[in-house]
Amino acid sequence: MRRLRLTLAAILAMLIATPALADQPTDALYAALSERLSEMRDVAAWKWLNDRPVEDREGEAVVINAAADSALQQQIQPESAARFFRVQIEAAKDIQRYWFERWREDSPPRSAPDLATELRPRLLLLGEEITRLMGGSMAHDPAAFSAALQIPGLGAERISMLYDSLRQVQRFDSRLQQILVTGTLRVGTTGDYAPFSIDNTDAEAAEPDFQGIDIELARDLARSLGVELELVQTSWPTLTE
């Protein structure tokens, strides 16, 4: 029992400790955001050619959910990340509507990359990159931000809204604060390393059944913190991710 308490204490110490974050350059973040919004011309072309409306609530929900999940990995408060990505979505629709109006007048597109197999996976990757880059502490520059986002169809007012929502993105002070605020302790485990993590899942079971010393430690820690435990299946090659 004493060893268990010492182990839990060590884990808590790691959760509380948060390394100091130096200001990071914003060029890469602004460039990734610009690249993602520049993809909207191709998105608009696909929708034009397939007779689809600019608004896509289902696709927007995928983007928001992915942003919130990625935010937690970067110790970013998911609500603030979701707010930033919602403004991005509105900016994306501005750009798409701009191209629709242009094409109604002249020179509509004749081809476009496929939305499901080419564009959406690329957009999700760029979204993850944006979240990763905004996970650090940054000294933002409104002039540089505006210069990076000079994209056809994106107006000054929307750029200002994007900038404001980016500046409002907030980080948790520590992993412990993140766990307590979200009410969930997420623990990655492989299920293939007895006696620490064993996957006893029945072939017909809908959810994994993990057992082992690591799992008991995780359950005890979640119980002591008063939060829910979420076990995340991982593997040794992808453990760091």
Salt bridges, closest charged atoms under 4 A:
GLU39 OE2 - ARG122 NE 3.00
GLU55 OE2 - ARG57 NH2 3.35
GLU55 OE1 - LYS93 NZ 2.49
ASP56 OD2 - ARG120 NH2 3.13
GLU60 OE1 - ARG57 NH1 3.41
GLU60 OE2 - LYS93 NZ 3.25
ASP69 OD1 - ARG186 NH2 3.77
GLU90 OE2 - LYS93 NZ 3.10
ASP94 OD2 - ARG158 NE 2.66
GLU101 OE2 - ARG104 NH1 2.62
GLU129 OE2 - ARG132 NH2 2.81
GLU216 OE2 - ARG219 NH1 2.98
ASP220 OD1 - ARG223 NH2 2.39
GLU230 OE1 - ARG186 NE 3.86
